[in-house]
Amino acid sequence: MLPGFKDYTVAVETSSTEGEEEGIVEREIVAHVTTSEALGAHDRHIARKLIDLNVPELDRVEFDVK
């Protein structure tokens, strides 16, 4: 599929604001991709498109090399 592509996980990250608007929670759906080698911009774009097929509400993709 992609060079060095191992797997990916999807998680929901949440954060809350402080101050006047306390209690407002922001949620992002994030995919964490693990590869055995760094991916170039084109391969990252392809990975994002492939993950979007399974997770259409995806907000962000993060890449890790291991």
Secondary structure, 3 states (H helix, E strand, C coil): CCCCEEEEEEEEEEEECCCCCCCCEEEEEEEEEEECCCCCHHHHHHHHHHHHHHCCCCCEEEEEEC
